[in-house]
Amino acid sequence: YGRDATAPRPGALPTPDEMLDQALDRLDDSTEVTVGTDARVAGREVYELILTPRTDDTLVGDVRFAVDGETGVALAASVSA
């Protein structure tokens, strides 16, 4: 009420597409980028983009994005330890 509908909610989690943008902005030689399997998410054909650290000096195992093959928008994201 009276709040800008486009403004992020305090404490709101980023969308998968926002997470992908942030990850790609920070991408460097310390991260391996691979493409996984094709699938369907929300009725859309997607491919899996996998970002894996090239070091054991992190708690992140990998970050996976389901990217819409037609629009390029990330529809899902997961982080594994």
DAQUI-V162240 format. One record per residue. N is the residue number from 0. SS is DSSP state (@ for helix, = for strand, . for the rest). PHI is phi as a letter, one per 20 degrees, with the letter a starting at -180 (999 if undefined). OMEGA is omega as a letter, one per 20 degrees, with the letter a starting at -180 (* if undefined). Layout:
# DAQUI-V162240
n: <N & N>
ss: <SS & SS>
phi: <PHI & PHI>
omega: <OMEGA & OMEGA>
This chain:
# DAQUI-V162240
n: <0 & 1 & 2 & 3 & 4 & 5 & 6 & 7 & 8 & 9 & 10 & 11 & 12 & 13 & 14 & 15 & 16 & 17 & 18 & 19 & 20 & 21 & 22 & 23 & 24 & 25 & 26 & 27 & 28 & 29 & 30 & 31 & 32 & 33 & 34 & 35 & 36 & 37 & 38 & 39 & 40 & 41 & 42 & 43 & 44 & 45 & 46 & 47 & 48 & 49 & 50 & 51 & 52 & 53 & 54 & 55 & 56 & 57 & 58 & 59 & 60 & 61 & 62 & 63 & 64 & 65 & 66 & 67 & 68 & 69 & 70 & 71 & 72 & 73 & 74 & 75 & 76 & 77 & 78 & 79 & 80>
ss: <. & . & . & . & . & . & . & . & . & . & . & . & . & . & . & @ & @ & @ & @ & @ & @ & @ & @ & @ & @ & . & . & . & . & . & = & = & = & = & = & = & = & = & = & = & = & . & . & = & = & = & = & = & = & = & = & = & = & . & . & . & . & . & . & . & . & = & = & = & = & = & = & = & . & . & . & . & . & = & = & = & = & = & = & = & .>
phi: <999 & m & e & f & f & e & f & f & f & g & m & f & f & f & f & g & f & f & f & f & g & f & f & f & f & e & f & b & f & e & c & e & d & c & d & e & e & e & b & c & c & l & m & d & f & c & d & e & d & d & d & c & f & e & c & e & e & b & e & e & e & a & c & c & c & e & d & g & f & e & e & m & e & f & e & b & b & b & c & d & e>
omega: <a & a & r & a & a & a & r & r & r & r & a & r & r & r & r & a & r & r & r & r & r & a & a & r & a & a & r & a & a & a & r & r & r & r & a & a & r & a & r & r & r & r & a & r & a & r & a & r & a & r & a & r & r & r & r & a & a & r & a & r & r & r & a & r & r & a & r & a & a & a & a & a & r & a & r & r & r & r & r & a & *>
